[in-house]
Amino acid sequence: MTEVRIVHFGPGAFHRAHQADYVDRLCRIDPGWGIAAAALRSTGTIEALRRQQGRYTLAILGETPEYRPIDVHRRLFGPDDRAGLRAQLTEPGVELVTATVTEKGYCLAPDGQIDFAHPDIVHDLADPDRPVSLAGWLALALADRRAAGVAPFSVLSCDNMTGNGRKLRSAVIALAGRRDAELARWIAGEAVFPDTMVDSITPATDDALRARVRAACGWDDLCPVQREPYAAWVIEDILPRGAPELAEAGVILTGDVAGWERAKLRILNGPHSALAYLGLLAGHETVAGAMADPQLAATVARMMADEIIPATGPGSFDLTGYSADILERFRNPAIAHQLAQIAWDGSQKLRYRLLDTMADALKRGTPFALLARAVAAWIVFAVRESRAGRALNDPLAGEISARALDPAPAAALLGWRAVFPAALVEVPAVRTAIIDAACSLAGEAGLTIGG
């Protein structure tokens, strides 16, 4: 049986379609790298995996669909098994901890540092032996390993944030320092938190996928996952000796994760979010459906070519070719990636996906009107949903709706410093571009909004 040497936080669809597939390939070379998966809040995926002894199907949907059985999750921990997870994290054989908990799972303030006012962090400071946050669990586990004389594990954040490893490292050290200054120094000196970039379009699992897998594979898989054929996992090349030979499984080890990360966040994730909000306002449901709208597809292509690439480059690889590949990936008819799914957690994504690019465009003197239109689309989407009484899927949903229902919602939202940095949106040209675009989009959607 494959030994557990990796613990993963957040066993959702992306992890199981992406990192677990890489680990599955790694285990064909070195079978000692099984995964223990831990869900910090929800139980649905863990329970489904338990019923299938950790096995599930990965559907790779391209011109010719491929179905891969994945069987690398050796142990499964739900929120009710804290003791088991704590013991697993202390095991000397665990050398790598990975995480896909989305941007909101890091409990960071707008400046990228840990938010000590966040309810989860407040809880973990008051009760450090019963953590609820990722940073809290890592600080506790590293404290346990230090006390037991066990070397620290390495930590790989696999979420879409710039400098994800550096930010998680800083958060864990800061939280640990509130408990034990010596522990914080030990983590800073001994533990490794490489930056990473992950990429593969991964729609949510639905009944249509389950039916497809049943027809192709002959069994009722409760938790199959799907993704496009393209996948990339880029890791900063600072893992210590004894780390898995991830390059043998197709991982890219590099000293320039920032270049990959910046290109992916801006050239793929930025247009993805733009498509989500603009597409939903135009009545589309999927990425491929939105890309079949000639006007919307042209807008996104122009945004990438005229605004995102000039504000991002030069890069260490061909950004124009990369953007052309992304547009083809967006058009993939085999992938029904729901725009509503991409629209989730917009308050956490706007800075990394759109606002940072706008800030660089401002510095470089390059255009940003279409980027402003994408940001405006988020504002109008929030207004439309709030006025209709529909709940937003966002950790800050209450505050978003309160501002979206203001008589001047665009101004109310742009004045929200948890999302919009003053240094950007108080620039008159930027503010005017966003508000004008919001008024225009609202009119197209049959809404009236004040600036």
N, C-alpha and C positions, 0 to 999 in steps of 0.2 A: 504494500500500500504506500502511496506517495506520502512522504513526510511533510508536516506543516512547517514551512520556513518563511511564509509570508502571511501577515495579518492585514486584511483589507477592511476599511471602514466605508460603508455605503455600497452595498451589493445591488445597486439598481441596474437598469438596462445598459447604461454606458459601460460600466465596469465589466459586466458579463459579456458584452459584445466586443470589448476592446482589450483591456489588460488581461482578462482571463484567457482570451484567445492567444495572446502572446505567451502567457505562462503555459498554456496547453502545448504550444510548439516547443517551448523550452523543456518541458517535461519529457518530450520525446528524445531529447538529447541527454538531459540530466534529470532523472525522475524524482529528485529530492526536493522539489520546489512547490509542494502543494500549498493551497490557500485556506486560511481560516477566515470566513467572512463574518463581519459584525454589523448589525443594524442598530443604530442608536435610538431610533424612535419607532418606526413602523415594523410590523411583524409579517405582513403579507408575503413578501418575497422570501424571507427566511423560512416561513412555514411551507410554502410551495416547494422550495428546494429540499427541505427535510423529507417531504413526502416522496421525493424522487432521488433520495440519497445523494443530493448535490448535483445530479446530472440534469442537463437541459440541452436544447438545440440552438445553435447559432445559424440563422438564415442570412446568407450573404446575397443580396439582391442586386444583380446586374443583368446583363443581357442573357446569361445562362445562370439561373439561381444555383447556389451551392448550399448544402445543409451539413454543418459540422457538429458532431456530438462533442460537448465540452464536459469534462469530468475531472476538474482540478480542485474543487472545493471540498476539503476533507473534514472541516468542522464548521458549524454554523451557530452563531450566537445572536439571540434576540435581546431586546431591552431587558428581559426578565432574567438574564443569565450573566449578571455582572461579575460574580465570583469566578465563573468559568473563563470569561474573557480576560479578567485581570490575571489569572493564573497562566493563560495562554501567552499573554504579552510578556510575561516574565521568563518564559521558557528560553534557555540559552540558544536553542536551535532556531529561534525566530530572528532572522537577520534583516528583514525588510518589512516596513509598515507602509501601506499605500492608502490613498483616500480619494474618493469621489463623493463629496458631500455638498456640492454646488457652492457658489460664491458666498451665499448667506451662512453656510455652515462654519465659516472661519471667525465669525463674531468680531469683525474688524470695523473700526471707525473710518470715516471718509479719508483720513490721511494714511490708511493702510496699516495702522498699528492696532493692537488689540483694544477692544472697546470694553473697558472695565465697568461701564454702566450697563452693558448688555445683560439681560436677565440670566442667560446661561452662565456667563462669567461670574456674575454676582453669586449665583448658586454654587459654582465650583470653588470660589474663594471661601464661602461659608462652610462647605462640606466637601473638601478636596478628595476624600476617599470614596465619594459617590458622584463622580463627574457626569455631566450630561453633554458637554461640548467636546469636540475633537481635541482642542488644545488641552482641555482638562484631562482627558484620557491619556494623551501622550505624556503630559507632565507627571501624572500618577504612575504610569508604566515605567517611565525612565527613572523615577524615584525608587520604585521597587527594584529595578535592575541594579541601580547603584548600591542600594542597601544589601542586595544579595551578592555583590561582587561580580555581576554579569555585565559584559560589554553592552553598550547601547546598540539598538537597532538603527538602521538608516531609514529615513522617512521620505516618501515620494508623494507630494501633492499632485494629483492628476486632474485638477480643476482649472477652468479657464480664467486665470488671473495672471496679470503681469507679475513676474518675480514671485511665483507661487511658493517656491521653496523658501526663499528668503523671508517672505511674509509669515509663513507658518513657523519658521524657526524663531523669528522675533517674538511672535505671539506666545509660543511655548516657553521660551526663556523668560519673558516678562511675567507670565503667570506663575512659573516655577519660582521666580525670584520673590514673589509675594509670600511664598511658603517657606523657602529655604534658599538663602543667597548662595550657599555652597553648591546646592543642587543646580542652580542656574548656571554657575560657573562651570560645573562638570558637563552639563549639556552643551554649553557654548564651546567647550574645548574638545569634546569627544564625539558628539553626535553629528551626523551629516544629513543635510536637508537639501538635496540637489533641486535646482529648478527643472521643470519639465514642460513639454508641450504635447498635448494629445489631440488627435484629429480623426474623426470618422463620423459621418452623419448617421445618427442612430434614432430612428423614430420609436415612439413608445410601443410597447406590446399591446396588441388588441385581439379581439376575437377573430378577425380576418387572418392574422398571422397564425393563431392557434389552428385554425382550419387548414391553412396552407401547409403547416408542418404535419398535421395529422394525415393529410392526403399524400404528402411526399415521403414521410418517414414511418407511417403506420402506427403511431402511438399518440395518446392524448397528453401532450406536454403541457403542463400547467403554466410554465414560465419560460417559453422560448424568447429569444431576442432576435433583432434584425439590424443589419447595417448595410451600408453601401460597400462595394468592393474595396474602395480606397481606405487605408488606415495608416496612421503614422504615430509613433511614440518616440519623442526626442527627449533625451535625459542628459543633464549636465554631467560631464565625465569626471566626477569626483567621488564615486562610490568606492568604499574601501576594499582591500583585498578580501576575498571570500564572498563577495557579492555574486549574484547569479550572472552567468554569461549571457546577458540579455541581447547582446549584439548577434548572437547565434540564432536568436528567434526573430530577428528583423528590427530590433530597436536601434535607433540612431544615437550614438554617444558623441557629444560634441562640446566644444567650449563656447559655442554661440547659440545657446538656447534662446537668448533674448531676440535674436534675429528671426528665428523660426516662430517664436511666440508672438512677436509683434505683427509679423505677416499674417499669421493665422487669426489672431484676435481681430485684426482690422480688416483684412481682405476677405475672410470667410465669415467670422462671427458678426462683424458689423453689418455687412449686407444681409446676413440671415435675419438679424433683428429688424433691419429696414424692411425686408420682405414681409416679416411677420406683421408689423403694425400697419404698413401701407396696404398689404394684401388683405388683412382682416377688414380694414375700412372699406376696401373695394369689393368685399363679398367673397373672397377666395378662402379656401380651407386648407390647402396644402402648398408646399413650396413648389412642386412641379406645376400645380394649377396656377399659381401666381406667375411663374415663369412663362406660362403659355399666354399670358396677357402681354401683348407686344409693347404697350406703353410702359407697363411696370418693369418688364425685363430690360427695356432700353434705359429706363431711369437707373436701375441698379448697375447696369454695365457702365453707364457714364459716371456714376458715383465712384466706382472702383477705379476707372481709368483716369478721370479728371481731378478727383479729389483725394481718394484714399491713398493711391500709390504715390502721388507727388508729396503728400504729407508724411509718408512712411519711409520711403526710400532714402538713399540707396540701400539695397539689401545684399546679403551674401549669396543670393540666388536670384533667378529670373522672376521678378514679381509680376511682370506682364503675362508670362506663360502660366504662372501659378494662378493668376486671376482668371485666365481663359479656362483652365482646368476646373476651377471652382464653378464657373457658370455652367459647364457641362454637367458637373455633379448635381447642381441644383435642378437641372432639367431631367434627371434620371426618372423615367416614368414608373420604374419598378419600386421606387421609394415613395410611400405616402406619408411624408413628414408633415405632421399637423402644424400649421402656423400658430395655433393656440398654445401648443407645447413650447414652441420657441419663445412665445410672448411671456411665459411665466417669469416671475422674479425680475421684471424689467428694472426696478429701482436698483438692483444689485449689479446689473449688467451694463447699463448705459455708459458709465464712466469708462470701463475697459474697452467697450466695443465701438463707441461713437464719440464720446466727449473728449477723450484723450487725443483722438485723431483730429478733431476740430481745433483743439488747443495747438497742436503742431502745425496745422494749416495756417492758423493765425500767425504763428511765429515765422513761418516760411513765406508768408504772403501768397499762399495758394488758395484756390476757391474752396468754399465750404457750404454753398447754398443747398446742395442736395443732402449733405449730412444734416444740416439744420432742418430740412424737410423730414428726414427720418426721425429726428428727436421730436419734432412737432407731432409726428404721427403717434408717438407714444403718449403725448399729452392728450391728443384728441381721442385716442382709444380709451384712455383712462376716464375722460369726460363722458364718452358715450356709454361705457359700461356702468359708471357710477350713476348716471342719470336714469339708466334702465333698471337700477337696483340689482345688477349682477355683481357677485363678489369677484374681486380680482385675486388671482393666484400669485401673491406676493407677500413677503414677510412684513412689509410696511403698508399693507392694503388699507388699513384704517386711515392712516395719515394721507395716503394718496387720494382716497375717496373724499375725505374732508376738504382737501385743497381743490380737487376736481369739481366739487359742488360749489366752490366760491363763485361769486358773480364775475370775477376776472380770473378764471382758472389758470390760464397760461402764466400770468404774472405770479399767482399764488404758488404754482409748482416750480417755476424758475427761481423763486425766492427761497426754496427749500435747500439748505446747505448740506443736508445728509445725502443729497443726490447731485445737485448742481453746484460746482465750485464757483465762488464769486469771481475769481480771477478770469473766468471764461465768460459767464453769462452776464456780467456787468459791463462787458465791452459793448458799446452801443450797436455796432454792426452785427454782432452775434445775437444779441437780444432781439433786435429788430427782425433779423432773418428768421429766427425761430417763431416769434409771435406772428409775423406776417404769414409764414407757412402754416401755422396752426389755424389761423382764421380762414385761410384758403381751404385747407383740408376739411375743416368743420363745415364750411359751406357746401363742399362736395358731398359730405355725409349727411346733409340736412340738419345740421346743428348750428346754433348761433352761440358764439363765445365772445367774451370780452377779452381784451389784452391782459 
